[in-house]
Amino acid sequence: MHSPATFLFAIILALSIAPAPQAQEKSPPREKKGCGTVIPPEQIDAELASMAESALKNSAPSAITPPPADPYYLPMTIHIVHKSDGTGGFSLKQLNEAMLDLNRLWRQVGVQFFIHGNIDHILSDTHHYIPNDPAKRDALRTVNVVPNTINVYFTYLEGFCGEATLTGNNVQGVLMDNACTGSLWDPSTFAHEIGHYFNLYHTHETRFSLECPSGINGSTAGDLMDDTAADPDQSIWRGLYPKPCGYYEPVPTPAGCDTTPYNPPTGNLMSYAENLCRLEFTPKQISRILETLRNADNRKNLINSGTRYVDQMANASNIKCTYGAPCRTMEKAVQAANNGDLIVIKHGAYWAPSFGNKRLTLNKWGLEPNTGALLVP
């Protein structure tokens, strides 16, 4: 019989990680493009087929409302690449900053991320610096993969700050350049790449044809989102003007469009606007993220992976403690949890169970949005 002590939970920020080399170094000097994510041909074909089917049915996908007060908690496996002698690599301080930025920017979606399991420190001269070669980037994505988590690799990337896979890629995982993550001048690239991971495209995407600034073809061109304005690719002109977060360079409208001028989304996280200016997703981008999370075969497994949910108003018969069917008691959540899991708890007082030999991390579910970097030891 457990003690009748009760307790309330505050956000726990745990960073109990096996020691590893943490030396910081500067990225080799080279020109960097913001993002290396490219839509695979199979995904383009699937999108075109979906658009054709929607046109025949004269229907559009139903909007999904974000759940910021009841967020999904999704597990990440973090891989940090060091040189073979153990030097170099992303520091734990930078990682904490990167997770804080990511969760802050994704709060609006109703999704938060936590680091599940020990951080994987990879010692490899081969993977410590990745040349601009898709095969070599994919090779890193196959190292120490942990199923049912988002595998994120921090290394040095030639030419890019980051590259993510969409649901249609054969090899899955997110690559981040050490010099472009968790820094004061670039708090948004990590959030941008995770947007790709949930099937968001660049606002200046052209593979589905050019989007007219008037918005007339906004749902079938550009990024396929008719609530993101047409974008001429802001990386071309950003940084040329003293006033940030604005669009100043007149760009001719595409052939076949009227003369409506461009007014691109300079604050959108999926644009190539200034890194410090990118703060938001649109409602339809959020809806697409959540639709992908709930329905894509290689994303919906994340919802209940490594996470157990507790709500004292839940049905007493729930025993798996999933997002859709949380458990009523902490005792059931501990029974259902695996070693290293995260348990998120709705506001209230609960009987305190014994954790036994399990390593578990507890966090609030709901109330104040979580802005912390949940690092599960």
C-alpha positions, 0 to 999 in steps of 0.5 A: 500500500502506497503512502497517501502523500500527494504532490503537484508537479512542476516542469522538470528539466533533467540533464543527467547524461553520461559524460562525453567530450563537449568542446566547441569549435567553429564550423569550417568557413563556407557559404551556407544555404538555409536548408537542404531539404528537397521534396522526393519525387514519390512525394511530389507524385503523391501530392499531385494525385491527392490534389487531383482527387480533391478537385474531382470531389470538389473538397478540401482537407478538414481543418485541425485545431491545435491543442496548445493546452493539451500538447502532444509530447514527441520523443527525440533521439539526439546524436552528436557527432565528434571527431574520432579522437573525441574532440569537437561536436555540439555542446550540451549548452547549445543543445539546451538552447536549441531545445528551448527555441524549438519548444517555444516556437512549436508551442503554437502547434500544440506539440512539444519535444523531449529528448528520450534516452541517453544522448548518442555521442558518435565518434567518427571523422567520416561523419563529423564533416559531411560534404554536399553529397546526399548519399553521405548525408543519408549514410549518417541518418542510418547510424544508431537509429532509435525506432519510434523517435525523431532521430536528430544528428548534430554535425557539420554540413557543407553548404546547409544549415539543416536538412530534414526528411519528409514522410516520402523519403526512404531514409528518415532523420534530421541533420543540423549544422552545429554552427546554425543551431541554438545560437542567438542569431539563429533560433529558428532553423531547427524549428524550420527543419522539424516543420519539413519533417511533418510535411511542410514545404518552403513558402517559396517552393516551385516544384508544384509550379510558381504561386501567383502573388494574387493567391489565385492558385495558392492551394495548388502551387508554391507550398500548397497552403493558400494562407501563406502568401506567394514568396519569391525566395527571400534568401535572394534579397534578405540582409541587403537592407538595414531594416529587418523583417521586411520585404523591399526588393521588387520582384517581377510577378511570374508569367501568367499572373496578374500584376499584384505585387509580392508581399511575402510572409517575412515572419513564417517559419517555413520561409527564407526570411531573416532567422530572427524574424521567423516566428509563426506557422499559419493555421493551415500549416498547423493543420497539415502538421497535425494531420501528418502526425495523426495519419502518416504511417511513419509519424503517428507512431510518435504520439504515444512513443515514450510518453504516458498521459495522466488526467484525473478526469479520465476514464478509470478503465484506461490502462495504456495511458495514451494521448487519446485515452489517458490514465486516471492515476499515476500508478497506472501510468508507472505500470504502463511506462517503459524505462526512460519514459516521460509521464505528463500529468494534468493539473491536480493532486495524485497519489504517489506510486513507487517507480521501482527500478524504472527511470521516469521523468515527470512533466505538467500536461496542460496549464502553462505551455511548456517552454523547457527542453525536456531532457530525459536521462 
